Amino acid sequence: MAQWLSWIKSNDKEIMAILNDLACKAEESAKLLVDLFANFDKLIEIHAQIEKIEKEADILTHSIFEELNKTFITPLDREDISRIASKTDDIIDYIEGISGRLIGFKIKSTPPHMLEIAKEIHNSTKEINFMITKLNKVKADKSIIEHCRTVNEQEHSVDTIYRKAMAELFETTDVINIIKMKDTYEALEHASDRCLDVADSIEDIVLKYT
């Protein structure tokens, strides 16, 4: 009976605390990506830090899934929590992939516009981190939607920068470099898309509970 009751109980604080930790990791990794493009000579050192955060984030994500599987009553719909956790972890995965590409492709200096895009991604992760801390009071905090819209605007800004960067890239003639840069720009754009996915999921929750 005791074991059954432990399964049926709500682990609100534990689940949300882990989700908050994961959002912090996303913001931290995005800040490191900005630092990387601003201080490209520290690429190897900063990539190692991002790689460490990515591994920690994977553990947090698995912990959330484990808590959801052993808890009957969850603070929010388990599908919503799962999606936010997965997409937040994806942001970090893409960031780690970007810094890894820069090393693997033997890029020697910050490519055009990548610092601009990284700053927008960092701003989005700050918004996500803030919104996730507010999810415990979602029923009373409709102002979260404004922050969701801010992430949407930031994603549009990334799209604009991305299109400009690609247009300039295809005006060059070094085919190998074009392939490398195109792949990296696309990864940055995907990271921004995952930020929007998280914001959209949070907006759905707010609308569902108000």
Number of C-alpha atoms within 10 A of each C-alpha: 6 6 7 10 11 13 17 13 13 18 19 15 12 14 21 21 15 19 25 22 17 29 28 21 24 31 23 18 27 27 19 20 27 20 17 22 23 16 13 18 13 12 22 15 11 20 23 14 14 28 19 13 20 25 13 14 26 18 14 20 22 13 16 23 17 12 19 22 12 16 19 16 15 20 16 17 11 17 10 15 21 17 15 26 24 19 21 30 22 22 30 29 22 20 27 23 20 21 22 19 17 21 14 10 13 10 15 11 13 16 15 17 16 22 17 15 26 26 19 22 33 23 19 29 30 20 20 28 21 16 25 24 17 18 19 15 11 22 14 13 15 16 12 22 19 12 20 25 15 17 28 20 15 23 24 16 16 25 18 12 19 21 13 13 18 17 11 11 18 13 9 10 9 10 11 10 14 16 12 16 22 17 14 22 22 14 19 23 22 19 27 29 23 23 30 27 20 27 29 18 17 25 20 14 19 20 12 10 12 10
